[in-house]
Amino acid sequence: MNYGIILYILSSVLEFAGAFMLLPAGVGFFYGEKESFAFLLVAAVSLLAGFLGRLKKPKSKVFYAREGFVTVSLSWILLSLVGALPFVLTGEIPFYVDALFETVSGFTTTGGTILPDVEVLAHCSQFWRLFTHWLGGMGVLVLILAILPLSGSYNMHLMRAESTGPSVGKLVPKIKSSARILYEIYIGITLLQIILLLCGGLSLYESAGLTFSTVGTGGFGFLNSSAKDYSRYVQVVLLIFMLLCGVSFNCYYLLLARKPKEVLQSEELRAYLGIAAGAALLIGFNARGQFVNLGESLYQALFQVASVMTTTGFTTCDFNAWPMFSKTILFLLMIVGACAGSTGGGLKVSRLVVLMKSIKGEILQVIHPRSVKKLHMDGRGISAGVLHSIRMYLVLYAGIYLVSVLLISIDNFSFETNASAVMAMFNNVGPGFDAVGPLGNYASFSAFSKIVLMFDMLAGRLELLPMLVLFSPKTWKK
């Protein structure tokens, strides 16, 4: 284990955390809020600690997958631990575990909250909550790779550990250039949505905050009613950008590179849009009794489907009151999630497509035992390694989910609450059902259950292994 390079990168993360907090501090000063001093204090300490940590250069830059996984996991934990401090110092979230839960939920783009009233927060604190979604959406280490003068093949280990999906590839030969392209696309989409929301009559502060939450597929908002009380125009903008950010950002790179045929040939993209459309139609017809007409029912169904499938978490109605058939579809969509390489969470549509192909292949193998057929996706062969990693992922996914449901059941909430709470946290969705539905929150859970749910949020965002590696004694041997 190369501890020197890990500490060096963690120090860089601290410096970035300090720099990030200067933004909410600036917002607070603009609105004349005393809470801004808490962000300024934490920013100063973080910048100083990071600077001192980076003074000692690592003796070796040798960096393998083990170091990559550990660095990414510790970076996200460190960001969350530091990011929670301003909430405690301002007194707006006095208990550190609650503040940490809110911050982890922000960085992992989960959007589940412990706050019963988000509208009383200071502008700077509210901005920080929403900005953590944007930072966590594309990945903090990806941002560092795009900016810092890091070099060497080890960069791929960092990117692979933080990126979503069964496999991670480079857009261009250099990792640094790939990271920069991803963030350029990300910033471009962000600016476009801010402009469209400004056209809808929102202030720059509101437009930026909602955009951070949407593009990062997080779901935190300014209002206790989430997106319900915004105009239909604003809701439609949120709907469109939720769906757009659930698509792999590789597709946008291909469009910019003038390769639209490759985008249209994407089996994952077709499956993603097909599942969303099919689910919206089924829910729209099933829940039509909840609304004034079928058109409104289909609209509300599409909004909630897009929100849950992309794991954003915005709501425009209380889907807790919908028929069980519709709620079951939403529950399943939490599992499916968005596309690999997007800012969304969940199992990822690409894994689902590969699994369906694998099952079909097994059935054909039984019918024709002597046949040999290689699985393909988008015209390329699916390697045995990818199939193995997907199957292992499913086993770990099911195991962590079941253990987490068992552990939080100590709090004695209903099974619907526990099962949906873990599913919503594990897949970075936010709202669940029953006590943690659109009108509820996670404040009632004990400190122990919140810690379990925080682990689930981090494990879900980092694709399980980076967090699990921390618990292996062999990881820490030199």
C-alpha positions in Angstrom: 0.0 0.0 0.0 1.4 3.4 -1.1 0.3 5.5 1.9 2.3 8.5 0.6 0.3 9.0 -2.6 -3.0 8.4 -0.7 -2.2 11.1 1.8 -1.1 13.5 -0.9 -4.4 13.1 -2.8 -6.4 13.3 0.4 -4.6 16.6 1.1 -5.6 17.8 -2.3 -9.2 16.8 -1.5 -9.0 18.9 1.7 -7.8 21.9 -0.3 -10.7 21.5 -2.8 -13.2 21.2 0.1 -11.9 24.5 1.4 -12.1 26.1 -2.0 -15.7 24.8 -2.5 -16.8 26.3 0.8 -15.8 29.8 -0.3 -18.8 29.8 -2.6 -21.5 29.4 0.1 -19.5 31.8 2.3 -19.7 34.4 -0.5 -23.5 33.7 -0.9 -23.9 34.3 2.9 -22.0 37.6 2.7 -24.1 38.7 -0.2 -27.3 38.1 1.8 -25.7 39.5 5.0 -25.9 36.3 7.0 -23.7 35.6 10.0 -23.8 31.9 9.1 -21.3 32.6 6.3 -18.5 32.9 8.9 -18.9 29.2 9.7 -18.2 28.3 6.1 -15.3 30.7 6.0 -13.7 29.2 9.1 -14.0 25.6 7.8 -12.7 26.7 4.4 -9.7 28.4 6.0 -8.8 25.4 8.2 -9.3 22.9 5.3 -7.1 25.0 2.9 -4.4 25.2 5.5 -4.5 21.5 6.4 -4.5 20.5 2.7 -1.6 22.8 1.9 0.5 21.5 4.8 -0.3 17.9 3.8 0.8 18.5 0.2 4.2 19.9 1.2 5.6 16.4 1.5 5.7 14.9 -1.9 5.2 11.1 -2.1 8.4 9.1 -2.7 6.6 6.8 -5.2 3.7 7.5 -7.5 3.1 3.8 -8.1 -0.7 3.5 -7.8 -2.7 0.3 -8.2 -6.4 -0.6 -8.0 -6.2 -1.1 -4.3 -4.9 2.4 -3.7 -7.4 3.8 -6.1 -10.4 2.2 -4.3 -9.0 3.3 -0.9 -8.3 6.8 -2.0 -11.7 7.3 -3.5 -13.6 5.9 -0.5 -11.5 7.9 2.0 -11.9 11.1 -0.2 -15.7 10.8 -0.1 -15.7 10.1 3.7 -13.3 13.0 4.3 -15.4 15.4 2.2 -18.5 14.4 4.1 -16.9 14.8 7.5 -15.6 18.2 6.7 -18.7 19.3 4.7 -20.9 18.6 7.7 -19.1 21.0 10.1 -20.7 24.3 8.9 -24.2 22.9 9.6 -23.1 22.2 13.2 -21.2 25.5 13.7 -24.2 27.5 12.5 -26.5 25.6 14.8 -28.9 24.8 12.0 -28.2 21.1 12.4 -26.8 20.9 15.9 -26.2 17.1 16.1 -23.2 16.0 14.1 -24.6 12.7 13.0 -27.6 14.5 11.5 -25.4 17.0 9.8 -23.2 14.2 8.5 -26.3 12.4 7.2 -27.4 15.5 5.3 -24.0 16.0 3.9 -23.5 12.4 2.8 -26.9 12.5 1.2 -25.8 15.7 -0.6 -22.4 14.4 -2.0 -23.8 11.0 -3.0 -26.7 12.8 -4.8 -29.2 10.9 -2.7 -31.4 13.7 -1.5 -32.9 12.1 1.6 -33.1 14.7 4.4 -33.4 14.8 8.2 -34.7 18.3 8.0 -38.5 18.8 8.7 -38.3 22.4 7.3 -35.7 23.2 4.7 -37.2 26.7 4.1 -35.8 28.1 7.4 -32.1 27.5 6.4 -29.9 30.4 5.7 -29.1 31.1 2.0 -25.5 30.0 2.4 -26.5 26.7 4.1 -29.1 26.0 1.5 -26.7 26.8 -1.3 -24.1 24.3 0.2 -26.7 21.5 0.4 -27.5 21.9 -3.3 -24.0 22.5 -4.4 -22.9 19.2 -2.8 -25.2 17.5 -5.3 -23.4 19.1 -8.2 -20.0 18.2 -6.9 -20.9 14.6 -6.2 -22.8 14.1 -9.5 -19.8 13.8 -11.8 -17.4 12.9 -9.0 -15.0 14.9 -7.0 -11.9 12.9 -7.9 -12.8 13.3 -11.6 -12.8 17.0 -11.1 -9.4 16.8 -9.4 -8.0 14.7 -12.2 -9.2 17.4 -14.7 -7.5 20.2 -12.8 -4.5 19.0 -10.9 -1.2 18.2 -12.7 -1.4 14.5 -11.8 0.2 12.2 -14.3 0.7 8.5 -14.7 -1.4 5.4 -15.4 -2.7 5.3 -11.9 -5.2 8.0 -12.8 -7.4 5.3 -14.4 -7.7 3.5 -11.0 -9.1 6.7 -9.5 -11.5 7.2 -12.3 -12.6 3.6 -12.4 -13.3 3.6 -8.6 -15.4 6.7 -8.7 -17.3 6.3 -12.0 -20.6 4.4 -12.4 -21.3 1.3 -14.4 -19.9 -2.2 -15.0 -16.9 -1.0 -17.0 -15.2 2.4 -17.4 -13.4 3.5 -20.6 -11.6 6.6 -21.7 -13.2 9.1 -24.1 -9.7 10.0 -25.4 -6.3 8.4 -24.9 -5.4 10.6 -21.9 -7.3 10.2 -18.6 -6.8 13.9 -17.7 -8.3 14.9 -21.1 -11.2 12.5 -20.6 -12.0 14.0 -17.2 -11.8 17.5 -18.6 -14.2 16.7 -21.4 -16.7 15.1 -19.0 -16.6 18.3 -16.8 -16.9 20.6 -19.8 -20.1 18.7 -20.9 -21.3 18.8 -17.3 -20.8 22.5 -17.0 -22.4 23.1 -20.4 -25.6 21.3 -19.4 -25.5 23.1 -16.1 -25.4 26.6 -17.7 -28.1 25.7 -20.2 -30.5 24.7 -17.4 -29.7 27.8 -15.4 -30.6 29.9 -18.4 -33.9 28.1 -19.0 -34.9 28.4 -15.4 -34.1 32.1 -15.5 -36.5 32.4 -18.4 -39.1 30.8 -16.2 -39.0 33.7 -13.8 -36.7 32.2 -11.1 -33.9 34.2 -9.5 -30.3 33.3 -10.3 -29.9 31.9 -6.8 -33.0 29.6 -7.3 -32.0 28.7 -10.8 -28.5 27.7 -9.9 -29.6 25.8 -6.8 -32.3 23.8 -8.6 -29.9 23.1 -11.5 -27.2 21.8 -9.1 -29.8 19.4 -7.7 -31.1 18.4 -11.1 -27.9 17.9 -13.1 -26.4 16.1 -10.2 -29.6 14.0 -10.0 -29.8 14.7 -6.2 -33.2 16.1 -5.3 -32.6 18.6 -2.5 -34.7 21.7 -3.0 -35.6 25.1 -1.6 -39.2 24.2 -0.7 -40.7 21.6 1.7 -43.0 20.6 -1.1 -40.1 19.8 -3.4 -41.1 20.7 -7.0 -44.8 20.7 -6.5 -45.3 24.5 -6.0 -43.2 25.5 -9.1 -44.9 26.5 -12.4 -45.5 23.8 -15.0 -42.8 25.4 -17.1 -40.2 25.0 -14.3 -41.4 21.4 -13.7 -41.0 20.5 -17.4 -37.5 21.9 -17.4 -36.6 19.8 -14.4 -38.2 16.8 -16.0 -36.3 17.2 -19.3 -32.9 17.7 -17.5 -33.5 14.8 -15.1 -33.9 12.5 -18.1 -31.0 14.0 -19.9 -28.7 13.6 -16.9 -29.8 9.9 -16.6 -28.1 9.3 -20.0 -24.5 8.3 -20.2 -22.3 11.4 -20.8 -20.4 9.4 -23.3 -23.4 9.9 -25.6 -23.1 13.6 -25.4 -19.4 13.3 -26.3 -20.3 11.2 -29.3 -22.8 13.8 -30.4 -20.2 16.6 -30.1 -17.8 14.4 -32.0 -20.5 14.1 -34.7 -21.1 10.4 -34.3 -24.9 10.3 -33.9 -25.2 6.8 -35.3 -23.2 5.4 -32.4 -25.6 7.1 -30.0 -28.7 5.7 -31.8 -27.2 2.2 -31.7 -26.8 2.3 -27.9 -28.8 -0.6 -26.5 -28.6 0.9 -23.1 -30.1 4.2 -24.2 -33.0 2.5 -26.0 -33.7 0.4 -23.0 -33.5 3.4 -20.7 -36.0 5.4 -22.7 -38.2 2.3 -23.3 -38.4 1.5 -19.6 -39.2 5.1 -18.6 -41.9 5.4 -21.3 -43.5 2.0 -20.4 -43.5 2.6 -16.7 -45.0 6.1 -17.1 -47.8 4.7 -19.3 -48.6 1.8 -16.8 -48.6 4.2 -13.8 -50.5 6.9 -15.7 -53.4 4.5 -16.4 -53.3 2.8 -13.0 -53.2 6.0 -10.9 -55.6 8.0 -13.2 -58.2 8.1 -10.4 -55.9 10.3 -8.3 -56.0 13.2 -10.9 -58.6 15.3 -12.7 -58.0 13.7 -16.1 -55.8 11.1 -17.9 -53.5 13.7 -19.3 -52.6 15.1 -15.9 -52.2 11.5 -14.6 -49.7 10.7 -17.4 -47.8 13.8 -16.8 -47.4 13.2 -13.0 -46.5 9.6 -13.7 -43.8 10.6 -16.2 -42.3 13.1 -13.7 -42.2 10.7 -10.9 -40.8 7.9 -13.1 -38.1 10.2 -14.4 -37.3 11.4 -10.9 -37.1 7.9 -9.4 -35.4 6.2 -12.3 -32.7 8.8 -12.6 -32.5 8.7 -8.8 -33.1 12.5 -8.5 -35.9 12.5 -6.0 -37.9 15.6 -6.9 -41.7 15.1 -6.4 -44.7 17.0 -7.7 -47.3 14.9 -5.8 -47.5 12.4 -2.9 -47.0 9.0 -4.7 -47.4 7.4 -1.3 -51.1 7.6 -2.0 -51.0 5.9 -5.3 -52.2 2.3 -5.9 -49.9 -0.5 -4.9 -49.2 -1.5 -8.5 -47.9 2.0 -9.3 -45.8 2.1 -6.1 -44.3 -1.3 -6.9 -43.2 -0.1 -10.3 -41.5 2.9 -8.7 -39.8 0.6 -6.2 -38.5 -1.5 -9.1 -37.3 1.6 -10.9 -35.2 2.5 -7.8 -33.3 -0.7 -8.5 -33.0 -0.3 -12.2 -31.6 3.3 -12.0 -30.2 5.3 -14.8 -27.5 4.7 -17.5 -23.9 3.8 -16.7 -21.7 6.9 -17.0 -24.5 9.2 -16.0 -24.9 11.1 -12.7 -27.8 8.8 -11.7 -27.6 5.9 -9.3 -29.2 2.4 -9.1 -28.2 -0.9 -10.6 -27.7 0.8 -14.0 -29.6 -0.1 -17.2 -26.5 -1.5 -18.9 -26.2 -4.2 -16.2 -29.9 -5.0 -16.7 -29.4 -5.3 -20.4 -26.4 -7.6 -20.0 -28.2 -9.8 -17.5 -31.2 -10.2 -19.8 -28.8 -11.2 -22.6 -27.0 -13.6 -20.3 -30.3 -15.2 -19.2 -31.4 -15.5 -22.9 -28.0 -17.1 -23.7 -28.3 -19.6 -20.9 -31.8 -20.7 -22.1 -30.5 -21.1 -25.7 -27.5 -23.1 -24.3 -30.0 -25.5 -22.7 -31.9 -25.9 -26.0 -28.8 -26.1 -28.1 -26.1 -27.6 -25.9 -23.4 -27.7 -28.6 -23.9 -24.1 -29.8 -21.3 -21.5 -28.9 -22.5 -17.9 -29.0 -20.7 -14.9 -27.6 -22.8 -12.2 -26.0 -22.6 -8.7 -27.6 -23.8 -5.2 -26.7 -23.6 -2.3 -29.1 -21.8 -4.6 -31.6 -19.0 -5.3 -29.2 -18.4 -8.6 -27.4 -19.1 -8.8 -23.7 -16.0 -10.2 -21.9 -16.2 -13.0 -19.3 -14.7 -10.5 -16.8 -17.5 -8.0 -17.2 -20.1 -10.8 -16.8 -18.3 -12.0 -13.7 -18.2 -8.5 -12.2 -21.9 -8.0 -12.8 -22.9 -11.3 -11.2 -20.6 -10.5 -8.2 -22.1 -7.0 -8.0 -25.6 -8.5 -7.8 -24.6 -10.9 -5.0 -23.0 -8.0 -3.0 -25.9 -5.7 -3.8 -28.5 -8.2 -2.4 -26.4 -9.1 0.6 -25.8 -5.4 1.7 -29.4 -4.6 1.1 -30.8 -7.5 3.2 -28.3 -6.9 6.1 -29.1 -3.1 6.1 -32.9 -3.8 6.2 -32.3 -6.1 9.1 -30.1 -3.7 11.0 -32.4 -0.6 10.8 -35.4 -2.8 11.7 -34.1 -2.3 15.3 -35.9 1.1 15.2 -39.2 -0.8 14.9 -40.6 1.0 11.9 -42.9 -0.7 9.4 -41.4 -3.1 6.8 -42.5 -0.8 4.0 -40.6 2.1 5.6 -37.5 0.0 6.3 -37.4 -1.8 2.9 -38.0 1.4 0.9 -35.6 3.5 3.1 -32.7 1.2 2.4 -33.6 0.9 -1.2 -33.9 4.7 -1.6 -30.5 5.3 0.2 -28.7 2.4 -1.5 -29.7 3.6 -4.9 -29.3 7.3 -4.1 -33.0 8.1 -4.8 -34.0 10.0 -1.6 -37.7 9.6 -0.9 -39.2 6.1 -0.2 -42.6 5.0 1.0 -44.6 5.2 4.2 -42.8 7.2 6.9 -40.0 8.2 4.4 -42.3 9.0 1.6 -42.4 12.4 -0.3 -44.0 14.1 2.7 -41.7 12.4 5.3 -38.0 12.5 6.1 -35.3 10.4 7.9 -35.1 12.3 11.1 -37.0 9.6 13.2 -34.3 7.0 12.6 -31.8 6.4 15.4 -28.1 7.4 15.2 -27.2 3.8 14.5 -29.7 3.4 11.7 -28.5 6.7 10.2 -24.9 5.4 10.2 -26.1 2.3 8.4 -28.0 4.4 5.8 -24.9 6.6 5.3 -22.8 3.6 4.5 -25.5 2.5 2.1 -25.5 5.9 0.4 -21.7 5.8 0.0 -21.6 2.2 -1.1 -24.3 2.8 -3.7 -22.7 5.9 -5.1 -19.2 4.2 -5.3 -20.5 0.9 -6.8 -19.9 -1.1 -3.6 -16.3 -2.4 -3.8 -14.5 0.8 -2.9 -16.3 0.9 0.4 -16.0 -2.8 1.1 -12.3 -2.8 0.4 -11.8 -0.6 3.5 -13.0 -3.5 5.8 -10.4 -6.0 4.5 -7.3 -6.3 6.7 -5.2 -7.2 3.6 -6.0 -3.8 2.1 -3.8 -2.0 4.6 -0.7 -4.2 4.3 2.3 -2.6 2.6 
